[in-house]
Amino acid sequence: MNREKTIIRTSIIGIIANVFLAGFKALVGLASHSVAVVMDAVNNLSDALSSLITIIGTKLAGKAPDKKHPLGYGRIEYLSASIISVIVLYAGVTSFVESVKKILHPETPDYSAVTLLIIAVAVGVKILLGRYVKGVGEKVNSDSLVASGSDAMFDSIISASTLVAAIIYLKAGVSLEAWLGAVISAVIIKSGVEMLRDTISEILGERVDRELSLSVKKCISEFPQVQGTYDLLVHSYGPDRLVGSAHIEIPDTMTADQIDALTRQISARVIQETGVIMTGVSVYSVNTKNDKAAKMLEEIRRIVMSHEGILQMHGFYLDEAEKTVTFDMIMDFAVKDKEALYQTVLQEIRAQYPAYEICIAQDVDISD
């Protein structure tokens, strides 16, 4: 089924369910003077609004690529998720203020059997809705739906706690309404902050998922000509549009037409098996005509990897005619003084091979 239609249909179901729940809870809360139930109704309304924004964001993100945005509008889904986070945060703060007012100026709740029944039904509906929405979200890779589903599951716990507070009041005469409303509001605020933090992180650009990274590298390395795959960089232009590039080590005996054919085959296989569009496959030439290169590589690798904080070296090439040695070196992000470590390694290699010009590229640990 079309991903966009699935997300929109699921969101509409969420809107309808949350609007009905909000209406019933608001009536029950006002009739029974229960601030906790009213706050729960507000939470349902914010969920419905979130689903509406998910629909709008999905429709906008589905726009076809154009000259101004050649890779499409998929990242709008991240922006819509940010808006949802702000709405949730606002709802939580507003609810908290109202709860504090009720703590300072309490009202006596008045529960009935119908009230308790409606709250109990709301708990069941939220559990079913949450499982359904989250399941669909995972199936179509929609962060917004997964978040909405998880939020609905959590809302069922909130509604259940409201029911418990009502029972405690009926049995013991102790009203926990306003205090429970404050707790619920605090939980909503926490949820909003976490959602906003996660979406901002996605907008900034996160490290590619480890499983995806290993899958792409495995796919590329299965070609017999490829002796190593490095520097995999994957950009997300929406949940269903990933664009990547990588470096590969290949023998220095390969011709231009052979390299061209290889990179085309790699791009085709990667998108078929992982869904990542490879916009660039760059090459490192591996010495095969010089026996001295293998011995130098072994010795230089020993020097480089003897230093704590260096994760990897690759792309080694010896140009005997020009007396140059080049390779890339990856340092851990935890290294505080990268320049000092770089200079130390460089000087040690120069001392070992004074007749050669040593060129080390400081690479970044961008993927697993």
C-alpha positions in Angstrom: 0.0 0.0 0.0 1.1 3.6 -0.7 3.1 4.9 2.3 1.5 8.4 2.2 -2.0 7.0 2.1 -1.3 4.6 5.0 0.1 7.3 7.2 -2.9 9.6 6.4 -5.5 6.9 7.0 -3.9 5.9 10.3 -3.7 9.6 11.4 -7.4 10.1 10.6 -8.3 7.2 12.7 -6.2 8.7 15.5 -7.9 12.1 15.2 -11.4 10.6 15.3 -10.6 8.4 18.3 -8.9 11.2 20.2 -11.6 13.8 19.5 -14.3 11.4 20.9 -12.2 10.6 23.9 -11.4 14.2 24.6 -15.2 15.1 24.4 -16.2 12.4 26.8 -13.4 13.1 29.2 -14.1 16.8 29.2 -17.8 16.2 30.0 -16.9 13.7 32.7 -14.2 16.0 34.2 -16.4 19.1 34.3 -19.4 17.2 35.7 -17.3 15.5 38.4 -15.0 18.5 39.1 -12.0 16.3 38.3 -9.0 18.4 37.1 -7.1 15.2 36.3 -9.8 14.0 33.9 -10.0 17.4 32.3 -6.2 17.5 31.9 -6.4 14.0 30.3 -9.0 15.4 27.9 -6.6 18.2 26.9 -3.9 15.6 26.3 -6.3 13.8 23.9 -6.9 17.0 22.0 -3.2 17.6 21.6 -2.9 14.1 20.3 -5.6 14.8 17.7 -3.8 18.0 16.7 -0.6 16.1 16.4 -2.2 13.6 14.0 -3.5 16.5 11.9 0.0 18.0 11.6 1.3 14.5 10.7 -1.2 14.5 7.8 -0.2 18.0 6.6 3.5 17.2 7.0 3.1 13.9 5.1 1.3 15.6 2.2 3.9 18.3 1.9 6.7 15.8 2.2 5.2 13.8 -0.7 5.6 16.7 -3.1 7.6 15.7 -6.2 11.2 17.0 -6.5 11.7 20.2 -8.4 14.5 22.5 -9.5 14.8 24.2 -6.1 14.6 21.0 -4.1 15.9 18.3 -6.4 15.9 15.6 -3.6 12.3 16.2 -2.7 10.6 17.6 0.4 10.9 14.5 2.7 12.6 16.5 5.5 9.3 18.3 6.1 8.3 15.3 8.1 11.1 16.2 10.6 9.8 19.8 10.8 6.2 18.6 11.4 7.5 16.3 14.2 9.1 19.4 15.7 5.8 21.3 15.7 4.1 18.3 17.3 6.7 18.3 20.0 6.1 22.0 20.7 2.4 21.4 20.9 2.8 18.6 23.4 5.2 20.7 25.4 2.7 23.6 25.4 -0.2 21.3 26.5 1.9 20.0 29.3 2.9 23.5 30.6 -0.7 24.7 30.4 -2.0 21.7 32.2 0.6 22.1 34.9 -0.4 25.7 35.5 -4.1 24.7 35.8 -3.2 21.8 38.2 -1.2 24.1 40.5 -4.2 26.5 40.6 -6.4 23.5 41.7 -3.9 22.6 44.3 -4.1 26.1 45.8 -7.8 26.3 45.4 -9.1 22.7 45.5 -12.6 21.5 44.4 -14.3 18.4 45.7 -14.7 15.8 43.0 -18.0 14.0 42.5 -17.6 10.6 40.8 -20.4 8.3 39.6 -20.4 4.8 38.2 -20.8 6.2 34.6 -17.7 8.4 35.2 -15.6 5.4 36.2 -16.9 3.3 33.3 -16.1 6.0 30.7 -12.5 6.3 32.1 -12.1 2.5 32.0 -13.3 2.4 28.4 -10.9 5.2 27.5 -8.0 3.2 28.9 -8.9 0.2 26.7 -9.4 2.4 23.6 -6.0 4.1 24.1 -4.2 0.8 24.4 -5.7 -0.6 21.2 -5.1 2.7 19.4 -1.5 2.9 20.5 -0.7 -0.6 19.4 -2.3 0.0 16.0 -0.7 3.3 15.3 2.8 2.3 16.5 2.6 -1.0 14.5 1.7 0.9 11.3 4.4 3.5 12.0 7.1 0.8 12.3 5.8 -0.9 9.1 6.0 2.3 6.9 9.0 3.8 8.7 7.2 6.9 10.0 8.7 8.5 13.1 5.6 10.6 13.6 3.3 7.6 13.8 5.6 5.6 16.0 5.8 8.6 18.4 2.0 9.0 18.3 1.5 5.3 19.0 3.9 5.3 21.9 2.3 8.4 23.3 -1.1 6.8 23.1 0.2 3.7 25.0 1.6 6.1 27.6 -1.7 8.0 27.8 -3.5 4.7 28.7 -1.3 4.6 31.8 -2.2 8.2 32.6 -5.9 7.4 32.2 -5.5 4.3 34.4 -3.9 6.4 37.1 -6.8 8.8 36.9 -9.2 5.9 37.5 -7.1 4.7 40.4 -7.3 8.2 42.0 -11.0 8.2 41.6 -11.3 4.8 43.3 -9.0 6.0 46.2 -11.3 9.0 46.7 -14.4 6.9 46.8 -12.8 4.3 49.2 -10.7 6.5 51.4 -12.1 10.0 50.9 -8.7 11.3 49.9 -8.7 13.6 46.8 -5.5 13.3 44.8 -7.0 15.1 41.7 -5.0 18.2 41.5 -1.7 16.5 42.5 -2.3 13.8 39.9 -3.0 16.4 37.3 0.3 18.0 38.1 2.1 14.7 37.8 0.4 14.0 34.4 1.4 17.5 33.2 5.0 16.9 34.2 5.0 13.6 32.3 3.6 15.4 29.2 6.3 18.1 29.5 9.0 15.5 29.7 7.5 13.7 26.7 7.5 17.0 24.7 11.1 17.8 25.6 12.3 14.4 24.6 10.4 14.5 21.3 11.8 17.9 20.5 15.3 16.8 21.3 15.0 13.8 19.1 13.6 15.7 16.1 16.2 18.5 16.4 18.9 15.8 16.4 17.5 14.3 13.2 17.4 17.7 11.6 21.0 18.4 12.6 22.0 15.1 11.0 22.7 11.9 13.0 25.2 9.1 12.5 23.9 6.5 10.1 22.2 3.5 11.8 24.8 0.8 12.5 22.8 -2.0 11.0 22.3 0.0 7.8 26.0 1.0 7.6 27.2 -2.5 8.0 24.7 -3.8 5.4 25.8 -1.2 2.8 29.5 -1.9 3.4 28.9 -5.7 3.2 27.0 -5.2 0.0 29.9 -3.2 -1.5 32.7 -5.4 -0.2 31.2 -8.6 -1.7 32.5 -7.5 -5.1 35.8 -9.4 -5.6 37.7 -6.3 -6.9 36.9 -4.3 -3.7 39.5 -4.8 -1.0 37.9 -2.4 1.5 35.0 0.0 2.0 35.4 3.2 4.0 34.0 6.7 4.7 30.4 5.7 4.2 28.3 8.9 4.5 24.5 8.7 4.4 22.2 11.7 4.2 18.5 11.5 5.0 16.2 13.5 2.9 13.1 12.0 4.6 12.4 8.5 6.1 12.2 6.9 2.6 15.0 8.8 0.8 18.6 8.1 1.8 21.5 9.3 -0.3 25.0 8.0 0.3 28.7 8.0 -0.8 31.7 5.8 0.0 35.3 5.1 -0.8 36.6 1.7 -2.0 40.0 0.2 -2.2 40.7 -1.4 -5.6 43.9 -2.7 -7.3 46.0 -0.1 -9.2 45.9 -2.4 -12.2 42.2 -1.6 -13.0 41.5 0.6 -16.0 39.0 3.5 -16.2 36.4 1.4 -18.0 36.7 -1.3 -15.4 36.3 1.1 -12.6 33.3 2.7 -14.3 31.6 -0.6 -14.7 32.4 -1.6 -11.1 31.0 1.6 -9.5 27.8 1.4 -11.6 27.3 -2.2 -10.4 27.9 -1.2 -6.8 25.3 1.6 -7.0 22.7 -0.7 -8.6 23.2 -3.4 -6.0 23.3 -1.1 -3.0 20.0 0.6 -3.9 18.4 -2.8 -4.6 19.5 -4.4 -1.3 19.5 -1.4 1.1 17.5 1.4 -0.5 20.4 3.8 -0.3 21.0 5.9 -3.4 24.8 6.0 -3.9 25.6 9.3 -5.5 29.3 8.8 -5.3 31.7 5.8 -5.2 35.3 7.2 -4.9 38.4 5.0 -5.2 41.6 4.4 -3.3 44.3 2.8 -5.4 46.0 -0.2 -3.8 49.6 -1.0 -4.7 50.1 -4.3 -6.6 53.2 -3.5 -8.6 55.5 -2.7 -5.8 56.6 -5.3 -3.2 58.1 -2.6 -1.0 54.6 -1.1 -0.5 53.3 -4.1 1.4 56.2 -3.9 3.9 55.9 -0.1 4.3 52.1 -0.5 4.9 52.7 -3.1 7.6 55.3 -0.9 9.4 53.3 2.3 9.1 50.1 0.6 10.3 52.0 -0.6 13.3 53.2 3.0 14.1 49.7 4.5 13.6 47.7 2.0 15.5 50.1 2.0 18.4 48.5 5.3 19.5 45.5 5.4 21.7 42.6 7.2 20.1 43.3 6.2 16.5 40.5 4.0 15.2 41.6 3.1 11.7 43.9 3.9 8.8 43.1 3.1 5.2 43.6 4.3 1.6 47.4 3.7 1.8 49.3 4.3 -1.4 53.0 4.4 -2.2 54.2 6.4 -5.2 57.8 5.3 -5.5 58.5 7.6 -8.4 57.4 10.7 -6.5 58.6 9.4 -3.2 55.3 10.0 -1.5 53.1 8.0 0.9 49.5 8.9 1.4 46.8 7.4 3.6 43.7 8.4 5.7 43.7 8.2 9.5 40.5 8.2 11.7 40.6 9.5 15.2 38.1 8.9 18.0 35.8 11.9 18.7 37.0 11.5 22.4 40.6 12.7 21.4 40.9 16.1 22.9 44.0 17.4 21.0 43.7 15.9 17.6 46.3 18.1 16.1 48.9 17.1 18.7 48.2 13.4 18.0 48.4 14.0 14.3 51.8 15.7 14.5 53.1 12.9 16.8 52.2 10.2 14.3 53.5 12.2 11.4 56.9 12.8 13.0 57.3 9.1 13.9 56.6 8.0 10.3 58.9 10.7 8.9 61.7 9.5 11.3 61.2 6.0 10.0 61.0 7.0 6.3 63.0 10.3 5.9 63.3 9.9 2.2 59.5 10.1 1.6 57.0 12.8 1.8 54.2 11.6 4.2 50.7 12.9 3.5 48.1 12.0 6.1 44.5 13.0 5.7 42.6 13.4 9.0 39.4 11.5 8.3 36.2 11.5 10.4 34.5 8.6 12.2 31.2 9.0 10.4 29.9 5.4 10.3 30.4 2.0 11.7 
